[in-house]
Amino acid sequence: MESKKFSRRDMLKFLGAGSSAAILAGCQGVPAQPAAGATQQEQPAAAADTAKSDAPPADQIKMSVATFAAVLHDWQREFSKRWAEQHPEVDLSIEEVVYAEMAKLQLARSASGTLWDVVFSGIKWFPYSASKDMFLALDDALAARDDSNLDDFFETSIAGGYLDGTLYGLPYEIHPGNPAVVVINTDMLEEKGLEMPTDDWNVFDYTELAKALNDPDNNIYGTNYLPGNYYDFQSLARAYDTDMFDEERSTLLFNTDEKNIEAAQWLTSLRTEHHVAPLRDETEGLQFVAGTLATQVTGSYSVNTFATEIGDKFNHDWVLFPKGPEGFRGYTAFTSNYSVYSGTVDPGLAVDLLVYLSSTEAGTWSALEQGTGQPNARRSVWENEDLLNQSHPIFRRVVNMYNDSNIPGPFPMPSNLRFQELQDNWANTSPEIFYGEVPFAEGMQNVQDAMQEILDLPRA
């Protein structure tokens, strides 16, 4: 990769409003124990810990690792400490960093030469950081090891660690996106004499179910499905056997591809034709856990959280997000990576720590022994029968989806890496279509024009 230096403009552009990475709704929780992000208490950014109680010898190699500051990610601190105990030649500083602050901190600390030796990233900003030469290229270093086991990662999870064909990160978690599963109030199903749908249902089956369960007189809506992020619409586009972008990810297909238009029409009809989803001014106070939504489209990170919040108030169950009209299914893989700082004091040791933090051992311990049930991004962890047997059956079906090469799932990062600008345009222009606040064709073209304008810009 061509070497790049940070300019003041680079820093201001990335640190400015509109370019910071916010915590996704559920995007950092991993399905088997979802509560990361919104429900976990985060710690102050960059709180330092030490892996050793005694003062380190003067000849030790000083290294640092950044860990996600949330209870769900205590495993990162545990395994960083274990690694340090196995490497007495290293004085390892273990720091806790709030997820929402990491994107800015990476840029600032890399510019000052103080980036952690091993550092985590979310998929939304990882490619930008990698493009700025922050991270060590891992291909050769991992090829020289016999414990990397890259084939053990789900294909869509390891894909999130590449930029321009070079591997810069190993995934330590994955979940299939925000519109991945549907939770259904089964008490309401029983009252209506309806059966729980199977994973083979399609979007039109969902419409009919929402119509049957809709009860606006009692402030109960059949669904509240609305993709607030362009990458959430991507999952629906894949269910319609298409994509938001062309193969180069530089041209938007939202209003130029008939299948995307059909998907948007179906989505809009939930409100404008069938009235089974709330309009903009009707959304306040609607919550599935409160019994005011009959169904809700959400991520697999909600499964355990909802069970806890609902308790014995009513019965509920889960099904995969419906297929498209022709029987296709898609998802959007949210991954988080660990990377090695390109300026690390010891690349070999840093890579060793990276491999350890993304190992089967770490993922299995987190999933089964930490008490949070969080697997990492490896098949060997997700397919662990002890984990699957103690989890809701929906997780086994999510694993099967990951393993099905016919179901697309890579995160839709634009080729120019202007993720945040693209997302801002979607958030500002798309809701008025789905709420029926503008004529459909006009709204579709507004989104197309606004987002293509961003895609036409050079790489950020």
Secondary structure, DSSP 8 states (H G I E B T S, - for coil): -------HHHHHHHHSTTSS----SSTTSBTTB--TTTSS-B--TTEEEES-SS---TTSEEEEEEEE-BGGGHHHHHHHHHHHHH-TTEEEEEEEE-HHHHHHHHHHHHHTT---SEEEEETTTHHHHHHTT-B---HHHHHT-SS--GGGB-HHHHHTTEETTEE--EEEEEE--SSSEEEEEHHHHHHHT-----TT-BHHHHHHHHHHH-BGGGTBBS------SHHHHHHHHHHTT--SB-TTS-SB-TTTSHHHHHHHHHHHHHHHTS--S--GGG-TT--GGGTSBSEEEE-GGGHHHHHHHHTTSS-EEEEE--B-TTS------EEEEEEEBTT-S-HHHHHHHHHHHTSHHHHHHHHHTSSS----SBHHHHT-HHHHHTS-THHHHHHHHHH-TTS-------TT--HHHHHHHHHHHSHHHHTT-S-HHHHHHHHHHHHHHHHTS---
